């Protein structure tokens, strides 16, 4: 009898393990399978000290790229660099301070890059922030998600675009989210005047709006790039990922305990979530592919509002106005460079 119980228990355990394995394989999504070398190329990864950014930096360092880790904390950036060096002995890494919530910090970072770097082959706009209500603002008074996830990257990309063009063919990869499907840009709430409304719908709230802004920015910049496109730009949806992004979540302990088993199965690990970003950085088939949205290492169709010409243009003009209020040098009009 005891032997039968052991057999049954072993069979059930093996069955559950197999089910878990297959579910994890399914939810892990696409895998970047190429072995393209990036030797001689320089890559900037924002938010590279943790999560997806760190995994991207690790993979690209392993491909012999010179990787610049752009981090809000220099200490955490150095720690991430040391972790990567422990796995890639010949890794060529540079850690630089970049606080995307500060337009002044973005300008200082870009100025250093333009002064020190002879080339820039890839810019990965990965860094992001997520905060539950009540909403917080930056020193410039902007809503934090819009400022960090969109506006900081908008300014950074524009300031580095000349260097990217000179280094071409080069690539810009913008990390967005599938939440953009449901979002709308609230042009009347850029300064978080209607902060109370954000409590009503997390799925369409400020974070989702900022991810839609990422897609619209990529769409508009793709239209403005010079003919022939020695620079390409694409958006990436990494999927639901188990990273530190939600460390500021205000969920109760009970809700977290309830969701943990589900998230443990469904959420991608950082290495899995980074695969589509790595694919868009390295895949040779994408040399002339631009203005697309990728998920699970493939082009995906998204609702028309994520590439609406009118909204994208309006967002670009608003973004220009906002960065001009705090600028030291003008943003170039790349629509004229054809």
N, C-alpha and C positions, 0 to 999 in steps of 0.2 A: 504493500500500500504506500509506504513511504517512498519507495523507488518510483512508483507511478506518479506521485505528487511532484517529485523532483523533475521527472521527464516533462510533465505538463508545464511546470513552472519554467523550465528551460526553453520549451517550445514557445510559450507565450512571450518570454523575454526576447527571444530571437526574432519573433514576429514583430514585436513592437520596435525593436532596434532597426529592423529592415524598413518598416514604415517610416520611422524617423529619418533614416538615411535617405530614402527616396523623397520625402518631403523637403529635406534640407537641400538636396540636389536641385529640386524644382525651384524652390524659392531663392536659391543662390543666383540664378539667372545666367546670363551669358558670360563666357570666359574669353579673354584676349589670348589667342593661341600663337600669335606671331613671335618671332625671336629677333625682331629688327634691332640693330645696334644704333645707339644714338651718340656714338663716339664723335667728339668734336663739336657737339651741339650743346647750347646753353638753354636751360629751362627754368622758368620761375613758377613756383607753386605757392599760392597764398594759402595760409592756414595749414602749413605743412608740419606742424609740431604734433598733430594728433589726428585720429580718425582716417578719413579717406585721403586727406592731403599727405599724411605721413606714409601711407601705403603706396600712393602714387610716387612720392619722392624715393621710397625704397626701391620700387620696381625700376624707375628711370635711372637711378644710380647704378643698379645692377646691369643696366644696358650701356653703361659707361658715359652717361650724360653728365654734364656739369650742372648740378642742381642748386638753385638758390632758394632756400627755405625762407619765405617771407612770413614772419610770425609777429603776433601782437606782444608776446613775451619773449625777450631775447634769451632768458634763462631756459624756458621750455623749448625754444628752438634749438639751443645747444644740446639739451638732453636728447631731443629727437635725433639730432645729427650724430651724436655719440652712439645711440641705439642702432642707427643705420650703418655706421662704420663697423660696429661689432659684427654685422652680418655681411657687409660688403667691404672687404679690407682696402680696396683701392678706390673707394667712393670719393668723388670730388664734390664737396659740399660747401656752401657758403650760407651763413645765417645772417639775416638782416631784419631789422625792426620795421614792422609795418602795422599800424593801427588803422584799419579801414573805417573806424568810426570818426576819424579825424582827417579832414581834407588836407590839413597842413602836413600831417604825417605821410599821407599818400604822395604829396608833392615832394617832400624831402626824400622819400624812398626812391621815387622816379628819378630825381636829380642825381642821386648816388649811382643808380644803374646807368644812366646816360653818361655819367662821368667815368665810370670804371669799366663798363662792359663794351667790348667791341662788336658783339653780336647778341641777338636774342632770337632763338629759333622757336620757342614755344612759351606761351603764357597761359597758365592754368588758373582761372579765376574760381577758386574752390572755397575759400574761407566764407563762413556764414555764422549767423547768430540766430538763436530762437529763444524768445522769452514769453512767458505767459503774462496776461494783463495783471496789474495795470501797466500800461506801456511806458517805456522810458525813452528819453531823448538824448541826443548827442550834445556836445558842447555847442554845436552850431544850431541847436534847437530842432533838429530833424528827428523824425520817428526812427528808432534804432534799426529796425529790420530794413527799411528802405535805404537808410544811410549806409549800413555795412554791406548788406547783401547785394545791393544794386549800385548806389551812387559812388561809393568808394571804388568799385571795380570799373565803373564807367569812366571816372577820371583817370584811374591808373592805366587803363587800356589806351585811352586817347593820348596820354603823355608818352607812352612807350611805342605807339604805333609806327612812328618814323623808323625807329630802330628795328622793329619787326619787319618792315618793308625792305630796309637795306639788307637784312639778313635772309630774305626770302629765297626759296619758299619757306614760309613759316606758318605757324598755327596758333589760333586762340581757341581755348576750350572753356566754355562757361558752364559751371555746374548749377543746374536748376533743379526742378522737382516736378513730379506728376501732379502735385497739388495745383500747379498752374492751370490745369484743365478747368478748375472750378472758380478760379479767382477773377477778380476785376480790379483794375487800377482805380483807386479812389483819389482822383486828382485834388479833391477838396480836403484831404486829410493827411497831406504830406508832413505837416507839423503836429500830427496826432491830436488835433483839436477835438475830434470825436472819439476819444479813447474809450469811453464807456461802451460804444457800439462794438468794439473788438471783442468784448466778452461774450457776445451772442453767437458767434460762429467761428470756432477755431480753424475749421477746414477752409474758410474763405477769408480769414483774418490777415493781419499785416505780414506774417511770414509767407503765406501763400501768394499775396500780392507781390512781394519782393521777388519771388521765384518766377512769377509771370513777367515781371520787369526784366529779369535776366533773359528770358526768351525774346521779348520784344526788342531789347537792346541788341542782341545778336542778330535778329532779323534786320533791324535798321542799319546796323554797321555793315552787314553783308551787302546791302544795297549801296552804301556809300563808298565801299572799297573801290580802288582803281580797277579799270577794266583789265582783264587778264589775271587778276587776283593772285599776286604772289603771296598774299596773306589770306588764309581761310579762317572762318569762325563758325563753330558749331556748338549747340547746346547739348547737355547731357542730363538725363534723369537717372540717377544711380539706384533709385528704389528706396524702400524702407530699410534703413541701416541702423545697426546697433553701434552708435558712436556716442561721443560726449555732447552732441548737439542739443540733446534734451535734458542736459544736466540742470537747467534752470526751470524745469517743469514744476508746476505747483500741484500736481496730482497727489491725492492723499495716499498714505501708505497702503490702505486697503485696496484702492484701485490699482496701485502699482503691483501688489502681490497677485491680484486677479489677472492682470494683463501679462505678467512676467512669463508664464508658460507659453502663451500665444506668441509673444514677441520672440521668445527663445527659438521657436520653430520658424516663424515667418520672416523675421528680420535678417537682412544680410549682415555678415560680419564685415568689418572694414575692408579686408582684402577682397571680398566678393563685390562689395559696393564700388570699389575702385576700378574694377575691370573695364567698364565702358569708358571711363576717363582715359585709362591707359590705352585702350583701343583707339580712341580719337586722337591721341597724341602720336601713336606709333604706326598705325596701319598704313601701309604704302598705297593701298587702293583708294585712300581718301585724299590723295595729293591735290585733287582739284574739286573735292566735295566741300561745299560751303553753304551756310544758311539752313542746315538741317538740324533735326532733333533726334538724338540717339538714346536708345534704352536697350539694355541687354545686348550690347555690341551690334546693334542693327538700327537702321533708320526707322522711325516710327511716325505715324500720322497723329497729329494733335488737332484739337478744335481750331477753327479758323481765327478765333480771337487771339490766339497765341502768336499769330503772324499778320495781324491786322495792320495794314500800311498806315492808316490814319492815326490809330492809337500809338503805334510805334514812333511815328514822327512827332506826335505831341509829347510823348514821354522823353524823347531825345531833346527836344527844345526846352522842356521843363528842366531836365537834368543839366543842360548847358547853363540855363539861367541860375540854377542853384550853385553850381561850382564857380560861376563867374562872380558870385557875391563874395567869395572867399579866395579869389585867385591872385596869383603873383605873375602869371603868364597866361596868354590866351590859348584856348582850345582851338586847334586847327580845324577848318572845314574840309573834311576829306572827300566830300561830294564833288569838290572842284578838282581833285587830283585824278583825272582820268586821261 
